[in-house]
Amino acid sequence: MHTGPTGPASELIAVDFPDQPQFTYGESDGPMFYAFARDFWDLDLVAESLDRPRYRLNRPIYPFMGWILHPSGGGDGLVRSLFLVNVAAMLLAALSMGALSATMGGPTWLGVLAPLLPGSLMAVRITCGDLVASALMLAATVLLVRDKWATATLVAVAAVLTKEPVLLTFLGLALWRRDRQAFAVAVVPTVVYGLWALSIRLRVADSGQDVIEFGFPFAGIVDAIRLTWSQGDNAYALMAFVALVVLSVLGLRRAGLSHPLAPALLLNLGLISLLSITPVGLSRNGPRSVLPALLLAVVLVATPGARDAIRARVGVESPPLT
C-alpha cells in the first residue's frame, strides 16, 4: 500500500509512514481505502485524501470492517486489519463458491479457485475491497439459491455497499427466479445504495473530476489490446480477461441461457464491455474489474445441470429466458 508524491493520500501516508518512499509507479487505490478506514466517522476529513470523494465514499463496507478491527487511528495496525479483512474474504469466497457449486450439482472443491484468481490476489496485494464485495456476492447468491432470501438480502446490501457493480449479479438472479424473494434481493440493495449515495452527494462537495471508468462499448478493450496488451504489458489484466472470455463462452455454450447464473453473467459482461482502458486494461485494475464475472463463469462451467440440481434440492424453478 503506497502512493506517489502527487497522490490524493500522499500527505496522510507521509504522516503515518514517514519512512515509506513515495513513487508514482504502481500507485493504486489502496491508500484511499486506508484513509477512509482511518477516519471512518469524519467524512469531511476523509474526503481530503480522496481523488473523487463522492465516488470513493460510496463504498464504505470494506473500510468499516478495517476500522472495526482497529478503531484507534492509522499506522501498521490498520494496515494489518485491512489485510486480515481480505484474508477473511478469501475464506468466505472459497466457502461460498464451494457451497454454490455443490447446490448446483457441481464439485465442492471448486471453491478453492476463488481466492486464487488474479483479481482476488490483486485485491489483497493492493488493499482494495473487490474481493470482499465478490465474496459477499457469492454468499448472497448461495443463500438465495437455497431459498434463504431474507439473509441473502442483508448480505446483498453489504456487497453492494462494498462495490456497487455486484448489483448486476442480483439483478440477474431476479431475472432467473422472477419471484418476490429474488426481487427483494435486487431491489433492497439498490434502494439502500441509492440513499447512501444521495447522502454522500448532499454532504460532500463535487471534486470536479471527470468519470474515467466508462466509454463506448468495447472501446476500452480495443484500446487495451492496441496500446498495452499487444506490447506485452499488463499481462495480469490480459490473463484475467482471456480467462473470462473463454470460460464465459464455454459455460454459456455448455449450460445455455437457462442456467440460473446466465443472466447475471451476461449483465456483468455487458458492464465490462463499457469499461475504459483504465479499469479493464491495467494489471492492477483489470483482474479486479472482471473478478465477479469470472467467479460466475467458473461456477457456470462446472454446473451445467444446475436447474435440475436446484429443483431437486430446494424445489425452486423458473421459466427459461426467451
C-alpha positions in Angstrom: 0.0 0.0 0.0 1.8 3.1 -1.2 1.2 6.3 -3.1 3.1 8.7 -5.3 4.1 12.2 -4.1 1.2 13.7 -6.0 -1.4 11.1 -5.0 -4.5 12.3 -3.2 -3.5 10.5 0.1 0.2 11.3 -0.2 0.2 13.8 2.8 -1.6 11.3 5.0 0.7 8.4 4.1 3.7 10.7 4.7 2.5 11.4 8.2 1.6 7.9 9.2 4.5 6.2 7.4 7.3 8.7 7.2 9.9 6.1 6.3 8.0 4.8 3.3 9.2 6.1 0.0 6.6 7.6 -2.4 6.9 6.8 -6.1 4.3 7.0 -8.8 4.9 3.6 -10.4 2.4 1.1 -9.2 0.2 3.6 -7.4 -3.2 2.2 -6.6 -6.5 2.8 -4.7 -5.1 1.2 -1.5 -4.1 4.4 0.2 -7.6 5.9 -0.3 -9.2 2.8 1.4 -6.7 3.3 4.2 -7.7 6.9 4.5 -11.4 6.0 4.7 -10.8 3.4 7.3 -8.5 5.6 9.4 -11.1 8.4 10.0 -14.2 6.5 9.1 -16.6 8.7 11.0 -15.2 12.0 9.8 -16.1 12.0 6.1 -15.0 15.6 5.6 -11.5 14.7 6.8 -11.5 11.5 4.7 -12.5 13.5 1.6 -9.3 15.4 1.8 -7.3 12.3 1.0 -9.5 11.1 -1.9 -9.3 12.0 -5.6 -13.1 11.8 -6.1 -14.8 11.8 -2.7 -18.4 11.3 -4.0 -17.2 8.2 -5.9 -14.9 6.7 -3.2 -17.2 7.2 -0.3 -20.0 5.2 -2.0 -18.1 2.1 -0.9 -17.9 2.1 2.9 -18.1 -1.6 4.0 -14.5 -2.6 3.4 -13.1 0.4 5.3 -15.6 0.0 8.0 -14.5 -3.6 8.6 -10.9 -2.4 8.8 -12.0 0.3 11.3 -13.8 -2.3 13.4 -10.6 -4.3 13.8 -8.5 -1.2 14.5 -10.7 1.8 15.6 -7.8 3.8 17.1 -6.3 5.6 14.2 -3.9 4.5 11.5 -0.4 3.1 11.2 0.7 -0.5 10.9 -2.2 -1.8 13.0 -4.8 -0.5 10.5 -2.8 -1.9 7.5 -2.8 -5.3 9.2 -6.5 -5.0 9.9 -7.4 -4.3 6.3 -5.2 -7.2 5.2 -7.0 -9.5 7.7 -10.3 -8.5 6.3 -9.2 -9.5 2.8 -7.8 -12.8 4.2 -11.2 -13.5 5.8 -12.8 -12.6 2.4 -10.6 -15.2 0.8 -12.1 -17.8 3.1 -15.7 -16.6 2.6 -15.3 -16.6 -1.1 -13.9 -20.2 -1.1 -16.7 -21.5 1.2 -19.4 -19.6 -0.7 -18.3 -20.7 -4.1 -17.9 -24.3 -3.0 -21.4 -24.2 -1.5 -22.9 -22.6 -4.6 -21.2 -25.2 -6.8 -22.5 -28.1 -4.6 -26.0 -26.7 -4.6 -26.0 -26.5 -8.3 -24.7 -30.1 -8.7 -21.0 -29.3 -9.1 -17.9 -30.2 -7.1 -17.4 -28.6 -3.7 -13.6 -28.3 -4.3 -14.4 -25.6 -6.9 -14.3 -23.1 -4.1 -10.6 -23.5 -3.8 -10.2 -21.5 -7.0 -12.0 -18.3 -5.7 -9.1 -16.9 -3.7 -6.5 -17.9 -6.3 -7.9 -15.9 -9.2 -5.8 -12.9 -10.3 -8.4 -10.4 -9.2 -8.6 -11.9 -5.7 -4.9 -11.9 -5.2 -4.6 -8.3 -6.6 -7.2 -7.0 -4.2 -5.3 -8.4 -1.3 -2.0 -7.2 -2.6 -3.0 -3.6 -3.1 -5.6 -3.3 -0.2 -8.9 -2.9 -2.1 -12.4 -4.1 -1.4 -13.1 -6.0 -4.6 -12.6 -9.4 -3.0 -14.8 -8.6 -0.1 -17.6 -7.5 -2.5 -17.2 -10.6 -4.6 -17.2 -12.9 -1.5 -20.3 -11.3 -0.2 -21.9 -11.5 -3.7 -21.2 -15.3 -3.7 -22.6 -15.7 -0.2 -25.8 -13.8 -1.0 -26.2 -15.9 -4.2 -25.9 -19.2 -2.5 -28.3 -18.1 0.3 -30.9 -17.0 -2.3 -30.4 -20.3 -4.3 -31.0 -22.2 -1.1 -34.2 -20.1 -0.5 -32.9 -18.1 2.5 -33.9 -14.9 0.9 -34.1 -12.6 4.0 -30.5 -13.3 4.9 -29.5 -13.1 1.3 -31.0 -9.6 1.1 -28.9 -8.4 4.1 -25.7 -9.9 2.6 -26.5 -8.4 -0.8 -26.8 -4.9 0.8 -23.4 -5.3 2.3 -22.0 -6.5 -1.0 -23.4 -3.5 -3.0 -22.1 -1.1 -0.3 -18.7 -2.6 -0.8 -18.6 -2.2 -4.6 -21.8 -1.4 -6.4 -21.3 -3.2 -9.7 -22.0 -6.5 -8.0 -25.6 -5.3 -8.0 -25.8 -6.6 -11.6 -25.5 -10.2 -10.2 -28.5 -9.7 -8.0 -30.5 -8.2 -10.9 -29.5 -11.3 -12.9 -30.7 -13.6 -10.2 -34.0 -11.7 -10.1 -34.3 -12.4 -13.9 -33.7 -16.1 -13.2 -36.2 -16.6 -10.4 -38.7 -14.0 -11.2 -40.4 -14.1 -7.8 -40.8 -11.7 -4.9 -37.8 -13.2 -2.9 -35.3 -12.6 -5.8 -36.9 -9.2 -6.4 -36.2 -8.2 -2.8 -32.6 -9.3 -3.1 -32.2 -7.0 -6.1 -34.3 -4.0 -5.1 -33.5 -3.6 -1.4 -29.7 -3.2 -2.0 -30.5 -0.8 -4.9 -32.6 1.4 -2.6 -30.1 1.3 0.3 -27.2 2.1 -2.0 -29.2 4.9 -3.6 -29.9 6.5 -0.3 -26.3 6.2 0.8 -25.0 7.7 -2.4 -27.6 10.6 -2.1 -26.5 11.3 1.4 -22.8 11.4 0.3 -23.7 13.7 -2.6 -25.6 16.1 -0.3 -22.8 16.2 2.2 -19.6 16.1 0.2 -18.6 18.7 -2.4 -18.1 17.8 -6.0 -14.4 17.4 -6.8 -14.9 18.5 -10.4 -13.1 15.4 -11.8 -14.5 13.5 -14.7 -15.6 9.9 -14.7 -12.8 7.9 -16.4 -14.1 4.4 -15.9 -16.6 4.2 -18.8 -16.7 4.8 -22.6 -18.2 3.5 -25.8 -18.9 -0.2 -25.9 -15.7 -2.3 -26.3 -13.6 0.8 -26.8 -11.7 0.1 -23.6 -11.0 -3.5 -24.6 -9.8 -2.4 -28.1 -7.6 0.3 -26.5 -6.1 -2.3 -24.1 -5.3 -4.7 -26.9 -3.9 -2.0 -29.1 -2.0 0.1 -26.6 -0.8 -2.3 -23.9 -1.5 -6.0 -24.2 -0.1 -6.2 -27.8 3.1 -4.7 -26.4 3.4 -7.4 -23.7 2.4 -5.1 -20.9 -0.1 -5.6 -18.1 -0.1 -9.4 -18.5 -2.3 -10.0 -15.4 -5.1 -7.9 -17.0 -4.8 -9.8 -20.3 -4.7 -13.2 -18.5 -7.9 -12.4 -16.5 -9.7 -11.1 -19.5 -8.9 -14.0 -21.7 -9.9 -16.4 -18.9 -13.2 -14.6 -18.6 -13.9 -14.8 -22.3 -13.0 -18.4 -22.7 -14.9 -19.6 -19.6 -18.0 -17.4 -20.4 -18.2 -18.8 -24.0 -17.7 -22.4 -22.7 -20.1 -22.1 -19.9 -22.9 -20.4 -21.9 -22.4 -22.9 -24.7 -22.4 -25.9 -22.3 -25.2 -24.8 -19.9 -27.3 -22.4 -22.1 -29.3 -19.3 -21.1 -31.5 -21.4 -18.8 -28.7 -21.7 -16.3 -29.5 -19.8 -13.1 -26.3 -17.7 -13.3 -26.5 -17.0 -17.1 -28.5 -13.7 -16.7 -26.1 -12.5 -14.0 -23.0 -13.4 -16.1 -24.4 -11.6 -19.2 -25.2 -8.4 -17.3 -21.6 -8.4 -15.9 -20.2 -9.0 -19.3 -22.3 -6.1 -20.6 -20.7 -3.8 -17.9 -17.2 -4.9 -18.8 -17.8 -4.1 -22.4 -18.4 -0.4 -21.3 -15.2 -0.1 -19.2 -12.4 2.2 -20.4 -8.8 1.1 -20.7 -8.1 2.2 -17.1 -10.2 -0.3 -15.3 -10.0 -3.1 -17.8 -6.6 -2.9 -19.3 -4.2 -2.4 -16.4 -2.8 -5.2 -14.3 -3.8 -3.6 -11.0 -7.3 -2.9 -12.2 -8.3 -5.3 -14.9 -8.2 -8.5 -12.8 -10.3 -6.8 -10.1 -12.8 -5.4 -12.6 -13.6 -8.8 -14.1 -13.5 -10.8 -10.8 -17.3 -11.0 -10.2 -18.0 -12.1 -13.8 -15.1 -14.6 -13.7 -16.3 -16.2 -10.5 -19.8 -16.7 -12.0 -18.3 -18.1 -15.2 -16.2 -20.7 -13.3 -19.3 -21.9 -11.5 -21.4 -21.9 -14.6 -18.9 -24.1 -16.5 -18.8 -26.6 -13.6 -22.6 -26.8 -13.2 -24.4 -27.4 -16.5 -27.2 -29.2 -14.8 -27.8 -26.5 -12.2 -31.6 -26.2 -12.8 -32.3 -29.8 -12.1 -30.0 -29.9 -9.1 -31.6 -26.9 -7.5 -35.1 -28.1 -8.2 -34.2 -31.5 -6.6 -32.7 -29.8 -3.5 -34.9 -26.8 -2.8 -37.7 -27.0 -5.3 -37.0 -23.6 -6.9 -38.0 -23.4 -10.5 -38.1 -20.6 -13.0 -39.1 -20.2 -16.7 -36.2 -20.2 -19.2 -35.1 -16.9 -20.7 -36.5 -16.1 -24.1 
